[in-house]
Amino acid sequence: MSQVPIIAIVDDDESVRLATESLMRSFGFRTNIFASAESFLNSSTLPDTDCLITDVQMPNMGGLELHEVLRARGAALPVIFMTAFPEEQVRRRAQEVRAVGFLAKPFDGDAIMSLVFEALKNPSQAP
């Protein structure tokens, strides 16, 4: 992990991206934001990322598919999933891939920060 943790935020909803980025920065974290899973995968910042916060449902590639691609590439990042549609089936799938957390939008700032701190404390537990 870098000296100042880098949190990647992937969400196609600009307002969620910016609000989450602002919250992370208020706690002193560095952030990289992306409007799509593909843009994150193609970024040069991926190797420096300490924690990934991603939306489950996005055009083309959702957060769970993004996680699968990362695992296939050997990138073991702690992941926090968020969604506006917290279906039980999706929650179970997130648990199966050992996500750090699964949040329903809108989520409480304290809830996501608790998950981020947990992810950064135990990065070796990332799937």
Salt bridges, closest charged atoms under 4 A:
ASP11 OD2 - LYS105 NZ 2.71
GLU21 OE2 - ARG25 NE 3.28
ASP55 OD2 - LYS105 NZ 3.30
GLU68 OE2 - ARG93 NH2 2.57
GLU88 OE1 - ARG91 NE 3.83
